[in-house]
């Protein structure tokens, strides 16, 4: 199947495939399925333990390497000076190629924050990635990081779905010239259940998942849902053809609260807020 026609904010395809928590052959088959259907954005991370399978799937697809946008992330345990470079070298080896986008997966400790960003920029200078960004950074962290990196960060990957109010993060991303990517875009299924969403889906004759993904992408936010099922992947692709009215967008946006996180590790306590 030919590649999907899609906008690409910041050069990042608007729809991708998330690969957490897929491992081994499950990860390989899911990526090959997505690529065969026309998806050209694959998201992984050192933490996921599947970079080798992702690299093998991309290589075996027969697609030119430049046609597939591959994202990976530096594990929190690898951001220090003694491990950062070696971990990225392993990622490049496992992927079989440099990344298109390399992210710091979680905010570094305060005493290593700026130095970790310097290491990230060094990996781009070495050719181990085409672009750099961050993940799970608050608005204040985004501003500080973008200043440290001279405005070269292109992305912040965060939890983003209708049940979580991320307006401050999205506003800051736009101010800082960054694109947001949405992990857990369906809130592990919880975002498919509110009456406001099911009513819109019913009126449009589309599944709630397509409505939620379109709400995300219509704001210029990249969506990276994980699926191993062909029918779900096709439905995710179909969300690109949907257009929501301003009234529908507002009704869905009204569902979000600051307590709507599904991913909230203890080490981030007190660090999410602006």
GITA-V692869 format. One record per residue. OMEGA is omega in whole degrees, 0 to 359 (999 if undefined). Layout:
OMEGA, OMEGA
This chain:
180, 181, 179, 172, 183, 172, 180, 179, 180, 183, 181, 178, 190, 177, 177, 175, 170, 184, 174, 8, 186, 180, 171, 184, 176, 178, 180, 184, 180, 180, 178, 178, 182, 180, 179, 180, 177, 176, 186, 180, 182, 183, 176, 180, 174, 182, 185, 180, 182, 183, 181, 179, 177, 179, 180, 180, 179, 182, 184, 182, 183, 179, 171, 183, 181, 181, 183, 181, 185, 179, 168, 189, 179, 181, 178, 179, 183, 186, 180, 185, 185, 188, 188, 186, 181, 180, 178, 177, 177, 178, 179, 179, 182, 178, 182, 183, 171, 176, 170, 179, 178, 182, 163, 194, 179, 183, 177, 174, 184, 185, 180, 189, 183, 182, 178, 177, 176, 178, 178, 178, 179, 179, 175, 180, 179, 180, 180, 175, 177, 184, 183, 178, 184, 178, 179, 177, 175, 177, 180, 178, 179, 181, 180, 182, 181, 177, 180, 184, 176, 178, 185, 177, 185, 192, 166, 179, 186, 170, 185, 178, 186, 183, 182, 179, 178, 181, 181, 180, 180, 178, 180, 178, 180, 178, 186, 179, 180, 176, 172, 168, 185, 168, 186, 188, 177, 180, 181, 177, 183, 182, 180, 191, 183, 182, 180, 181, 180, 178, 178, 179, 180, 179, 183, 183, 181, 178, 177, 180, 179, 178, 181, 180, 179, 176, 178, 187, 179, 174, 182, 178, 180, 179, 180, 178, 175, 171, 173, 186, 182, 183, 178, 178, 178, 177, 177, 178, 181, 178, 178, 183, 183, 174, 180, 178, 178, 179, 178, 179, 182, 180, 179, 181, 182, 182, 190, 173, 178, 179, 189, 182, 168, 178, 186, 183, 186, 183, 177, 179, 179, 184, 182, 193, 181, 999
